[in-house]
Amino acid sequence: MKKTNLHRLTLTLLTAATLLATPLSGPAQSTRRIDDVPDAEAWIARTFAKGKTPPFSFVYDGRPSQDFIRRWEYTATKLPGDDPQTVEYRFDYLDPEGGLKAECHVKGFRDFDAVEWTLHFVNTSDANSATLEQVRAMDLSFRSRSEAPFRLHHAKGSHYQEGVQDFRPFIDPLGAAVRHFTPEGGRSSDRTAFPFYNLEGPDGAGAMIAVGWTGNWYAEFSQPATDAAACSVGLEHLETFLYPGESIRLPQVCLLFWQDDDFLAGHNAFRRFMLAHHTPRIAREPATGLLSASFSAAPNAAPCALPSSCLTEAQALSFIDRYRYFNLRPDIFWLDAGWAAGTGYPSNYTEGAGTQEVDAERFPDGFRRMSEAAHRIGAKFMVWFEPERVYRGSWLERNRPEWLLRFPDNPISLLDLGNPEACEWVCRQIGDIIEQNGIDYYRQDCNIHPGAFWNAFDEPGRIGMREIRHVEGLYKFWDYLLDRFPNLLIDNCAGGGRRLDLETMSRSVPLWRTDYEGNATGSQCHTYGLNLYLPIHGIGLNTTDDYSLHSFMSGAMVLNWNVFDPKILIADMQARMEKYRELSPYFREDYYPLTGFGDLTGDDVWLAYQLHRPSDDTGLVVAFRRKDNPEETIRVRLRGLDPARRYELLDEGSGSLVTLRGDALASGLALKIGQKPGSQLLRYRPAAE
């Protein structure tokens, strides 16, 4: 495989306004080749050089920025940093007459061919600014040497009602028509769009593109010329003026450039990049391979709507003790929704939203005894919160109605994190609960579409400001928790994986990637698609058979076992936990889907993927034959192997062992599964010479 390298990338950079089929306005922009740039730092210096049109655009007071941005006062500042692998700059563009300043914070990564930036606007004057609109945090085009179609690799977001379709991958040729992507309802990976892309050029080169914005971002792609593809990123709703001294930030944008005959080299470089620079760490290592045990599987859940709504301290302690007694040692014990005051029987967790108080009847000592019990067996203690959704009659609704965005006939309100007092309160309130109860890890859910509230409550002439302030407040809140508790891990849930973007992934891990649970076919598909972009994500394992383990394992896993159920053997639980810990390191390196990119969601297909570790040249092949598939065998081509090297392949099910050369495995390997549904797990390693 060729090394990804920015200076060998054969693309040409232009501003997208030049080439879009329906450009904003203005004449053609200048172009610049980037295949001679030696590293990310030089790419930044040239792209943001004085006198150059920067890779963002906007319309200000009715005029497109390309008409005036090069005449604004320009300042470049190199920022200090402790990481030898990164370099950071701030580029300022100041309107000398009106006082509007565009600040672009840019970071380059020396260990990857990657650059990312975040655009801010500041009104430095003592009067309201003119209207700022059509802001594109990224506005670029990429030109290839060949006149051939670009291809866009993308995926769906998460929405449990569509089940197996969550994170389904697509590969589409670009055309002159603009492809517009935006999520639903204000959560960044909800249903219709996923903020990670691979733009593949026709010359064996491309760029991974990621968006960091936990709201209504958009991305647009097109190929308006035979040798060029245009792409832009911005906010779906933004048309505002700024008050004197006011500032706003826009979505973060990341570009990781790759060059290889195989487009999957870009995906794998991006996976490594995410682990290196955008993954929370535990003891200085990326938070991967985490095994969580959920109290939702504790006994005697009925008749509550959720198991945790009936859970008591005594039951939780017996649950932990059962794990301890049988030497079942998860990394995390996880208390999910339903612990707050007002959520016990006969209520449900929704009715407690907005009351951040522990139910004293069920948990008279708070969670301290539970967290101490978890610590005694070497596990962490994690608790679910949902601070943004507020139910009618809750503490917040009764005592701080001015902090809420509310519709008259809706019992659910949104806590306005853009309100400084509300944001400060939630920081202190949840931070104090974490400290007082010995909570190690914080799990945040969001079962509400905030977009409708943001749009309805914008001030006149200030479209998009509610969203901007709320998203800024969310980041402030998470950063507060991470600063106050340096060893805290944030688990990011939003009705499943509906808030997966570059900003949230930098601060959190998605241990529960979708609310479509319990279905092996769906989990196979979710892993297959999501692995292309993110190395860490998890879902629940309910049973202990091999087919389920293979289906539900990924970069993390949740154990939804009732350890009191006599139908689930303790020995099987022990074996599955040991096996997952043995296999989970393979999810941290390279990933190759082996059965294409068509519709793999049906019960009549094979699905297979490969996990390869360049670090030691070992790997796994995981394959599934669904219940309605008539074929016992399928041939797949393995990737990433040394063609001249011999490899031993062990079938863990049958115990059979064969030795084949890498070139033979790349030409085709026969997989065979006799039963349906059934799975096959092959392990390979270099053969002894």
Stockholm file with secondary structure:
# STOCKHOLM 1.0

chainA/1-689         MKKTNLHRLTLTLLTAATLLATPLSGPAQSTRRIDDVPDAEAWIARTFAKGKTPPFSFVYDGRPSQDFIRRWEYTATKLPGDDPQTVEYRFDYLDPEGGLKAECHVKGFRDFDAVEWTLHFVNTSDANSATLEQVRAMDLSFRSRSEAPFRLHHAKGSHYQEGVQDFRPFIDPLGAAVRHFTPEGGRSSDRTAFPFYNLEGPDGAGAMIAVGWTGNWYAEFSQPATDAAACSVGLEHLETFLYPGESIRLPQVCLLFWQDDDFLAGHNAFRRFMLAHHTPRIAREPATGLLSASFSAAPNAAPCALPSSCLTEAQALSFIDRYRYFNLRPDIFWLDAGWAAGTGYPSNYTEGAGTQEVDAERFPDGFRRMSEAAHRIGAKFMVWFEPERVYRGSWLERNRPEWLLRFPDNPISLLDLGNPEACEWVCRQIGDIIEQNGIDYYRQDCNIHPGAFWNAFDEPGRIGMREIRHVEGLYKFWDYLLDRFPNLLIDNCAGGGRRLDLETMSRSVPLWRTDYEGNATGSQCHTYGLNLYLPIHGIGLNTTDDYSLHSFMSGAMVLNWNVFDPKILIADMQARMEKYRELSPYFREDYYPLTGFGDLTGDDVWLAYQLHRPSDDTGLVVAFRRKDNPEETIRVRLRGLDPARRYELLDEGSGSLVTLRGDALASGLALKIGQKPGSQLLRYRPAAE
#=GR chainA/1-689 SS CCCCCGGGCCCEEECGGGTCSSCCSSSCCCCEECTTCCSHHHHHHHHTCTTSCCSCEEEETTEEGGGTGGGSEEEEEEECCSCTTEEEEEEEEECTTTCEEEEEEEEEETTTTEEEEEEEEEECSSSCCCCEEEEEEEEEEEECSSCSCCEEEEECCBCGGGGGGTTCEEEEECCSSCEEECCSTTCTTBSSCCSEEEEECTTSEEEEEEEECSSSEEEEEEEEETTEEEEEEEESSCEECCCTTCEEEEEEEEEEEEECSSTHHHHHHHHHHHHHHSSCEETTEECCSEEEEEGGGSSCCTTSSSGGGTCCHHHHHHHHHHHHHTTCCCSEEEECSCCBTTCSTTSCGGGGTTCCCBCTTTCTTTTHHHHHHHHHTTCEEEEEECCSEEETTSHHHHHCGGGEECCTTCSEEEECTTSHHHHHHHHHHHHHHHHHTTCCEEEECCCSCHHHHHHHTCCTTEETHHHHHHHHHHHHHHHHHHHHCTTCEEEECSSBSCCCSHHHHHHEECSCCBSCCSCHHHHHHHHHHHTTTCSCCCCEECCCSHHHHHHHCSSEEEECCCTTCTTSCHHHHHHHHHHHHHHGGGGGSEEEESSCSSCCCSTTCEEEEEEEETTTTEEEEEEEECTTCCCSEEEECCCSCCTTSEEEEEETTTCCEEEEEHHHHHHCEEEECCSSSEEEEEEEEECCC
#=GC SS_cons         CCCCCGGGCCCEEECGGGTCSSCCSSSCCCCEECTTCCSHHHHHHHHTCTTSCCSCEEEETTEEGGGTGGGSEEEEEEECCSCTTEEEEEEEEECTTTCEEEEEEEEEETTTTEEEEEEEEEECSSSCCCCEEEEEEEEEEEECSSCSCCEEEEECCBCGGGGGGTTCEEEEECCSSCEEECCSTTCTTBSSCCSEEEEECTTSEEEEEEEECSSSEEEEEEEEETTEEEEEEEESSCEECCCTTCEEEEEEEEEEEEECSSTHHHHHHHHHHHHHHSSCEETTEECCSEEEEEGGGSSCCTTSSSGGGTCCHHHHHHHHHHHHHTTCCCSEEEECSCCBTTCSTTSCGGGGTTCCCBCTTTCTTTTHHHHHHHHHTTCEEEEEECCSEEETTSHHHHHCGGGEECCTTCSEEEECTTSHHHHHHHHHHHHHHHHHTTCCEEEECCCSCHHHHHHHTCCTTEETHHHHHHHHHHHHHHHHHHHHCTTCEEEECSSBSCCCSHHHHHHEECSCCBSCCSCHHHHHHHHHHHTTTCSCCCCEECCCSHHHHHHHCSSEEEECCCTTCTTSCHHHHHHHHHHHHHHGGGGGSEEEESSCSSCCCSTTCEEEEEEEETTTTEEEEEEEECTTCCCSEEEECCCSCCTTSEEEEEETTTCCEEEEEHHHHHHCEEEECCSSSEEEEEEEEECCC
//
